[in-house]
Amino acid sequence: MRRIILILTGLIFSCFAHAQQESQFTQYLFNGIHINPAYAGYKENVYIQSFYRAQWQGIKGAPKTLSVAVDGATPEGNIGLGLSVTNDQIGAQSYLSAYGSYAYKIRLGYYENSRLSFGIAAGLIQLGLDGNKLQSIDQTDGSVATSSQTRILPDVRVGVYYSNENFFAGFSATNMLSRYAARKNMSNLTVPVPEPHFYLTAGALFPLSDELTIKPVVMLKDDIKGPTSLDINGFILLNERIWLGAFYRTSVGLYNKPNLQNNLPKSSATGLIIEVFATPNLRIGYSYDYTLNKLQNYNSGSHEISAGFYLNRKSSRKDRQLNCYDF
């Protein structure tokens, strides 16, 4: 059994041999700045949120991610600013990033809460590979790193985001510069470099009563070379205090990708999400992912914890209209 797990782990990590993939967050929709810089300032108050995700519990070297983000809007409300820091660990590989975000919001039509935002984020990423954690089958294989390697690269993210009281949609692109910057700086290193990723998100808010609201959300994530990921989420908001939700994640074939096998098995997962407004200024969330493919026999699921805090809440929830972008 131990031998099987080691082989399986090696296969998982081999997927990252040529390209670093984006951090996986199940609770991304509670603060969209993690995937779209155009979301900066949409809550209008200064908001700090952190995520911690432990993926595939029971597998040695499985991904662990910690991310902290803070964002807010100018007094006029048309400019959003944000800062996000993420630390990712996957086996011998490490990924540390810091981005500053700027978003400009335009109010559309006659409705004050209908807004279109354009965002850009610039920052630095530090890529690392600890060769001491790698075990080579062939000790004479010179392609396997035997020492620690690091490299710092510049990067850029861009996005657009639209929302009104009952609907939102966004498109964003990440890792737009690091791949090109690495061509001149990493010719002699084996540190994986992030590939550009593209996100398409959309959701709606359906108030059924003063105590019950339904929110479906979908997200497509694609990196051109790897499988396209589809997230389908469904949430119920109870008394404007508790979000209860479930999700299903799978791979979809939107278009032909020559680098992928035709019979590549789908990477699927499902799980539950809960977020509680513990106080008017504090939000706490938890999600559990359960793998549906063959990997389920070797791990006990993925756990994700989030906490968000408003620093200068301008008004209580009861004093303002329920908006799709504020949740």
C-alpha positions as CSV (number, residue, x, y, z in Angstrom):
1,M,0.0,0.0,0.0
2,R,2.8,2.4,0.9
3,R,4.5,1.8,-2.4
4,I,1.2,2.5,-4.3
5,I,0.8,5.8,-2.4
6,L,4.3,6.8,-3.2
7,I,3.9,6.1,-6.9
8,L,0.5,7.9,-6.9
9,T,2.1,10.9,-5.2
10,G,4.9,11.0,-7.8
11,L,2.4,10.9,-10.6
12,I,0.5,13.8,-9.1
13,F,3.6,15.9,-8.7
14,S,4.8,15.0,-12.2
15,C,1.8,17.1,-13.5
16,F,3.7,20.1,-12.1
17,A,7.0,19.3,-13.6
18,H,6.7,21.8,-16.4
19,A,4.2,24.4,-15.1
20,Q,3.0,25.7,-11.7
21,Q,-0.7,25.6,-11.4
22,E,-2.9,28.1,-9.7
23,S,-3.9,27.6,-6.0
24,Q,-7.2,25.9,-5.6
25,F,-9.8,27.6,-3.4
26,T,-13.3,26.3,-2.9
27,Q,-14.5,29.5,-1.1
28,Y,-13.2,31.8,-3.8
29,L,-16.6,33.4,-4.2
30,F,-16.6,34.9,-0.7
31,N,-13.9,37.3,-1.9
32,G,-13.4,37.5,-5.6
33,I,-10.1,39.4,-5.4
34,H,-8.2,36.1,-5.1
35,I,-9.0,35.4,-8.8
36,N,-10.0,38.8,-10.2
37,P,-8.4,42.2,-9.5
38,A,-11.5,44.0,-10.8
39,Y,-13.3,42.8,-7.6
40,A,-11.1,45.1,-5.4
41,G,-13.3,47.5,-3.4
42,Y,-16.6,45.9,-4.3
43,K,-17.6,45.5,-0.6
44,E,-16.8,49.3,-0.3
45,N,-15.6,48.7,3.3
46,V,-12.0,47.8,4.2
47,Y,-12.2,44.0,4.3
48,I,-9.5,41.5,5.4
49,Q,-9.8,37.9,4.5
50,S,-7.6,34.8,4.9
51,F,-7.8,31.3,3.6
52,Y,-6.0,28.2,4.7
53,R,-6.4,25.0,2.6
54,A,-5.0,21.6,3.2
55,Q,-5.7,19.4,0.2
56,W,-5.8,15.6,-0.1
57,Q,-5.2,14.8,3.5
58,G,-3.2,11.7,4.0
59,I,-0.9,12.1,1.0
60,K,2.6,13.1,1.7
61,G,3.6,16.4,0.1
62,A,0.0,17.3,-0.8
63,P,-0.8,21.0,-1.5
64,K,-1.2,23.4,1.4
65,T,-2.1,27.0,0.8
66,L,-2.3,30.1,2.9
67,S,-3.6,33.4,1.5
68,V,-4.4,36.8,3.0
69,A,-6.0,39.7,1.2
70,V,-7.2,43.2,2.1
71,D,-9.2,45.5,-0.1
72,G,-11.3,48.6,0.1
73,A,-12.7,51.5,-1.9
74,T,-12.1,55.3,-2.0
75,P,-14.8,57.5,-0.4
76,E,-16.3,58.2,-3.8
77,G,-16.6,54.4,-4.3
78,N,-15.4,54.4,-7.9
79,I,-11.8,53.2,-7.2
80,G,-10.9,50.0,-5.4
81,L,-7.5,49.1,-4.0
82,G,-6.3,45.7,-2.7
83,L,-3.3,43.7,-1.6
84,S,-3.1,39.9,-1.6
85,V,-0.3,37.5,-0.4
86,T,-0.3,33.8,-1.1
87,N,2.0,31.0,0.1
88,D,1.7,27.6,-1.6
89,Q,3.5,24.4,-0.7
90,I,3.3,21.3,-3.0
91,G,5.9,18.7,-2.0
92,A,9.3,20.1,-2.7
93,Q,7.8,23.1,-4.6
94,S,7.0,26.5,-3.0
95,Y,5.2,29.5,-4.4
96,L,5.0,32.9,-2.7
97,S,3.3,35.8,-4.3
98,A,2.3,39.4,-3.5
99,Y,0.0,41.5,-5.7
100,G,-1.3,45.1,-5.4
101,S,-4.7,45.5,-7.2
102,Y,-6.4,48.6,-8.7
103,A,-9.9,48.6,-9.9
104,Y,-12.0,51.4,-11.5
105,K,-15.8,51.0,-11.2
106,I,-18.4,52.6,-13.5
107,R,-22.0,52.9,-12.5
108,L,-24.3,51.9,-15.4
109,G,-27.8,53.1,-16.2
110,Y,-30.2,54.4,-13.7
111,Y,-29.5,51.8,-11.0
112,E,-27.0,52.9,-8.4
113,N,-26.0,49.3,-7.7
114,S,-25.3,48.3,-11.3
115,R,-21.5,48.6,-11.8
116,L,-18.8,47.6,-14.3
117,S,-15.3,47.3,-13.0
118,F,-11.9,47.0,-14.8
119,G,-9.0,45.8,-12.7
120,I,-5.3,45.2,-12.9
121,A,-2.9,43.7,-10.4
122,A,0.9,43.8,-10.4
123,G,3.3,42.0,-8.2
124,L,6.1,39.6,-7.6
125,I,6.2,35.8,-7.3
126,Q,9.0,33.8,-5.7
127,L,9.3,30.3,-7.0
128,G,11.2,27.7,-5.1
129,L,12.3,24.0,-5.3
130,D,13.9,22.2,-2.4
131,G,16.0,19.4,-4.0
132,N,16.6,17.9,-0.5
133,K,12.9,16.8,-0.6
134,L,13.2,15.0,-3.9
135,Q,13.9,11.3,-4.2
136,S,15.4,10.3,-7.5
137,I,14.9,6.7,-8.8
138,D,18.2,7.1,-10.8
139,Q,20.8,8.7,-8.6
140,T,22.8,9.7,-11.7
141,D,19.8,11.6,-13.2
142,G,21.2,15.2,-13.5
143,S,17.7,16.6,-14.3
144,V,16.6,16.1,-10.7
145,A,17.6,19.1,-8.5
146,T,19.8,18.3,-5.5
147,S,19.9,21.7,-3.9
148,S,17.4,24.6,-3.2
149,Q,16.5,26.8,-6.1
150,T,14.6,30.1,-6.0
151,R,13.7,32.8,-8.5
152,I,11.7,36.0,-8.2
153,L,9.7,37.1,-11.2
154,P,7.3,40.0,-12.0
155,D,3.7,39.2,-12.9
156,V,0.5,40.9,-13.9
157,R,-3.2,40.0,-13.6
158,V,-6.2,41.7,-15.3
159,G,-9.9,41.4,-15.0
160,V,-13.4,42.8,-15.6
161,Y,-16.4,42.4,-13.3
162,Y,-20.0,43.4,-13.6
163,S,-22.7,43.2,-10.9
164,N,-26.1,44.5,-10.0
165,E,-28.5,43.7,-7.2
166,N,-29.2,40.2,-8.4
167,F,-26.5,39.1,-10.9
168,F,-22.7,39.2,-11.4
169,A,-20.3,38.0,-14.0
170,G,-16.5,38.3,-14.3
171,F,-13.6,37.4,-16.5
172,S,-10.0,37.5,-15.4
173,A,-6.5,36.3,-16.6
174,T,-3.6,35.6,-14.2
175,N,0.1,34.8,-14.6
176,M,0.2,37.0,-17.7
177,L,3.9,38.1,-17.4
178,S,5.8,35.5,-15.3
179,R,6.1,32.9,-18.1
180,Y,7.7,35.4,-20.5
181,A,10.0,36.9,-17.8
182,A,11.2,33.4,-16.9
183,R,12.5,32.7,-20.4
184,K,15.5,34.9,-19.9
185,N,16.1,34.2,-16.2
186,M,15.5,30.5,-15.7
187,S,17.2,28.6,-18.5
188,N,19.4,26.6,-16.1
189,L,16.7,26.0,-13.4
190,T,14.0,23.4,-12.9
191,V,11.7,25.5,-10.8
192,P,8.2,25.2,-12.3
193,V,6.8,28.5,-13.7
194,P,3.1,29.5,-13.6
195,E,1.1,29.2,-16.8
196,P,-1.5,31.9,-17.7
197,H,-4.9,31.0,-16.3
198,F,-8.3,32.3,-17.3
199,Y,-11.4,32.5,-15.1
200,L,-15.0,33.0,-16.1
201,T,-17.5,33.4,-13.2
202,A,-21.2,34.1,-13.0
203,G,-23.9,33.9,-10.4
204,A,-27.3,35.2,-9.4
205,L,-29.2,36.1,-6.2
206,F,-32.8,35.0,-5.8
207,P,-34.5,36.4,-2.6
208,L,-37.4,34.1,-1.8
209,S,-38.4,35.8,1.4
210,D,-36.9,38.0,4.1
211,E,-35.3,34.9,5.7
212,L,-34.3,32.9,2.6
213,T,-32.1,33.7,-0.4
214,I,-30.7,31.3,-3.1
215,K,-27.5,31.9,-4.9
216,P,-26.2,29.7,-7.8
217,V,-22.6,30.3,-9.0
218,V,-20.6,28.7,-11.8
219,M,-16.9,29.1,-12.6
220,L,-14.8,27.9,-15.6
221,K,-11.0,27.8,-15.1
222,D,-8.6,27.1,-18.0
223,D,-4.9,27.2,-18.6
224,I,-4.9,26.4,-22.4
225,K,-2.7,23.3,-21.9
226,G,-4.3,21.4,-19.1
227,P,-7.9,20.2,-18.5
228,T,-10.6,22.9,-18.2
229,S,-12.2,22.9,-14.7
230,L,-15.9,23.6,-14.1
231,D,-17.2,24.5,-10.6
232,I,-21.0,24.4,-10.0
233,N,-22.1,25.9,-6.7
234,G,-25.4,26.3,-5.0
235,F,-26.0,28.3,-1.8
236,I,-28.9,29.1,0.6
237,L,-28.7,32.2,2.8
238,L,-30.6,31.9,6.0
239,N,-31.7,35.1,7.9
240,E,-28.8,36.9,6.2
241,R,-26.4,35.2,8.7
242,I,-25.6,31.7,7.5
243,W,-24.6,30.5,4.0
244,L,-25.1,26.8,3.4
245,G,-23.8,25.4,0.1
246,A,-22.7,22.5,-2.0
247,F,-20.5,22.2,-5.0
248,Y,-19.5,19.9,-7.8
249,R,-16.1,20.2,-9.6
250,T,-15.1,18.4,-12.8
251,S,-13.1,18.6,-15.9
252,V,-14.8,19.5,-19.2
253,G,-13.7,19.3,-22.8
254,L,-14.5,22.7,-24.3
255,Y,-12.1,22.5,-27.2
256,N,-9.3,20.2,-28.5
257,K,-6.0,20.3,-26.7
258,P,-3.2,18.5,-28.5
259,N,-1.1,18.1,-25.3
260,L,-3.8,16.1,-23.5
261,Q,-4.6,12.4,-23.8
262,N,-7.9,11.6,-25.4
263,N,-8.8,9.1,-22.6
264,L,-7.6,11.2,-19.7
265,P,-9.8,10.5,-16.7
266,K,-11.8,13.4,-15.3
267,S,-10.7,15.0,-12.1
268,S,-13.9,15.4,-10.1
269,A,-14.8,16.4,-6.6
270,T,-17.9,17.4,-4.5
271,G,-18.3,18.9,-1.1
272,L,-20.1,21.2,1.3
273,I,-19.5,24.9,2.2
274,I,-20.7,26.9,5.2
275,E,-20.1,30.5,6.1
276,V,-21.4,32.2,9.3
277,F,-21.6,35.9,10.1
278,A,-20.4,35.4,13.6
279,T,-20.7,39.2,14.3
280,P,-21.7,42.1,12.0
281,N,-18.0,42.5,11.2
282,L,-16.7,38.9,11.3
283,R,-17.3,36.1,8.8
284,I,-16.0,32.5,9.3
285,G,-16.2,29.8,6.7
286,Y,-15.4,26.1,6.3
287,S,-15.5,23.8,3.3
288,Y,-14.8,20.1,2.8
289,D,-13.9,18.5,-0.6
290,Y,-14.4,14.8,-1.3
291,T,-12.6,13.4,-4.3
292,L,-14.7,11.3,-6.7
293,N,-12.0,9.7,-8.8
294,K,-9.5,7.0,-7.9
295,L,-7.5,9.3,-5.7
296,Q,-10.3,9.0,-3.1
297,N,-8.8,5.7,-1.9
298,Y,-5.6,7.4,-0.8
299,N,-6.8,10.6,0.9
300,S,-9.4,11.7,3.4
301,G,-10.5,14.8,1.6
302,S,-9.5,18.5,1.5
303,H,-10.3,21.0,4.2
304,E,-10.5,24.8,3.8
305,I,-11.0,27.5,6.5
306,S,-11.6,31.1,5.9
307,A,-12.0,34.2,8.1
308,G,-13.0,37.7,7.0
309,F,-13.2,40.9,9.0
310,Y,-14.5,44.4,8.2
311,L,-12.4,47.2,9.6
312,N,-14.6,50.2,9.0
313,R,-18.1,48.9,8.3
314,K,-20.1,51.9,7.2
315,S,-23.5,50.4,7.9
316,S,-25.1,47.2,9.3
317,R,-26.5,44.6,7.0
318,K,-30.1,45.6,7.9
319,D,-29.5,49.2,6.9
320,R,-28.7,48.6,3.3
321,Q,-30.2,46.7,0.4
322,L,-29.1,43.1,-0.2
323,N,-26.6,43.1,-3.1
324,C,-25.3,40.2,-5.1
325,Y,-21.7,41.5,-5.0
326,D,-21.6,42.0,-1.2
327,F,-21.7,38.2,-0.5
